[in-house]
């Protein structure tokens, strides 16, 4: 690789604490510290800390910021209230997915309202370029890339809020899910939000980069005796897969539209124009498209990305992600299959390196956290 | 068995060679180093008893949470026994890769197939060099 890998503010901590570092989307990131299973189960039973600083963070300021974002995102942002966070998509003219993003409408105590967009690390430059390409002087806004000036730590699991509350001034329990606010985090100002990517309750904290290690170590100390662990990208992937959350580059791509991906809720065609809108209006009613499904297999062998899915002897699709689920102790996966093979309960098979394994279409998510 | 007394294939299988009734029997398994690298082993497919195998031939399969690995035979011979309990008790690989975590016994039919194996020092060096 010609470009040097980027490092998060926590890189040296990861390296000094057993993090097995890998190249991920141009960043040097820990895949695991102990084992993926141990870190995965820590998030399900206690809490886990994730360094997610590699995700792209863009800030949009100015009176036209919201109206501009309305021209690019599949859900409106101008009707959001301050403090609200929304999952949305960026689509191309064909209605296929360029990225999935979180939009934050932030109420800054300094009096400035702004929007923030959190994008996938692998899509950061693509989306920045897309935004630039669609810049329209009719909208008065400025955009700043804050990815490297800040760090982002996800605290996820049943104990996550208790642990984070020890350092966050805002009342996290009173903060509704998918909401966030600027607050004191330690002695700094940061953004705390009730979001995450594991299927657990929890929060994500954005703080100035230079405070990342101190915050991380504080959170870890606070949770240590309860079994809280730092967790790498490996556990992040197995957790999100159990929660059936799509991942860009696997379930989502420029070959896939939101309706196939089961993300109809993230598209609002009403009352406004945005890139891809017309195509999406047509695709929405088009039948006979491959659909994202959850599959559960017989046996311990996991389906892996790219494996072919059959209905009888007919090839009907392919696997996009799969794993032997650490929580459920079953082989599970997500796949795109022909619509006629996508109904719940359909008996399929997956070609696992030359052998057919029986698989069944099951409801997603595979794992749902127990109600409080 | 002590790791120092074993022979190793570059692909991380170990072999313990014992004389039995005039022929050599190789007990084979996966090195502790490989087990640690894979972590979270979730599935193991054993070789078939009675199968004639050549050194370097794929005889089994391992899956971890994130990766898939093949098990290659360190020697040429006939598979005469397999560790039936291992697929159900994969923790044996973590706990005792060189004893209870054995995978198969192979009656060596070609002694020259042993010559390509590494001793403990050479194998350890390979692992350290990554």
Interface residues (C-beta under 8 A of the other chain):
Chain A: X31 X32 X35 X36 X37 X40 X234 X238 X299 X300 X301 X302 X304 X323 X324 X326 X353
Chain B: X39 X40 X42 X43 X61 X63 X65 X66 X68
